[in-house]
């Protein structure tokens, strides 16, 4: 477990590769392949944020929570909380949508979440940073969003109504709370042995060079 928590975002690349292979060779319908593609891409998204080029942790803390302390031990965000939050969200939102196709709003939640990532990485972060790139942009722009667009264009199985959209949005919000705001997240945030290193902070500062003031 210690090894996994310290390397979870690197392992996410292997998970993405395995999911892509399953999506390509398994005899699945269009909906399932799109959900699998999105699940694989969200794992590559984790790696872009945390691994290469990386630097998302302090950038997210600074821009979203207005945290200015560059000592990672002072944050709730660490390797344990990011492993919990991201992988919990992937299982709850993506895997359940794959396994329970009869609940169409679960699939809708997967596809709508891509547009939220698109908005955050394409508009919110660049505007706040006064810089065009932020870790997570490429996989959101070229991966998650095209998959969702392809799904909505090619979907001939489900026709969503307003109730589906409400349930999907509530489901996204609930799981975001569970992943990054819940007591589980707070408890894991106390595990200071999993704090990020200063190398991660320095990478974040590179992206924040136009706005961060010490």
HELIX and SHEET records of a PDB file:
HELIX    1   1 UNK A    2  UNK A   25  1                                  24    
HELIX    2   2 UNK A   30  UNK A   50  1                                  21    
HELIX    3   3 UNK A   56  UNK A   65  1                                  10    
HELIX    4   4 UNK A   72  UNK A   74  5                                   3    
HELIX    5   5 UNK A   79  UNK A   89  1                                  11    
HELIX    6   6 UNK A   90  UNK A   95  3                                   6    
HELIX    7   7 UNK A   96  UNK A   99  1                                   4    
HELIX    8   8 UNK A  104  UNK A  119  1                                  16    
HELIX    9   9 UNK A  120  UNK A  124  3                                   5    
HELIX   10  10 UNK A  125  UNK A  129  1                                   5    
HELIX   11  11 UNK A  137  UNK A  139  1                                   3    
HELIX   12  12 UNK A  140  UNK A  144  3                                   5    
HELIX   13  13 UNK A  145  UNK A  154  1                                  10    
HELIX   14  14 UNK A  162  UNK A  180  1                                  19    
HELIX   15  15 UNK A  183  UNK A  188  1                                   6    
HELIX   16  16 UNK A  192  UNK A  194  5                                   3    
HELIX   17  17 UNK A  198  UNK A  207  1                                  10    
END                                                                             
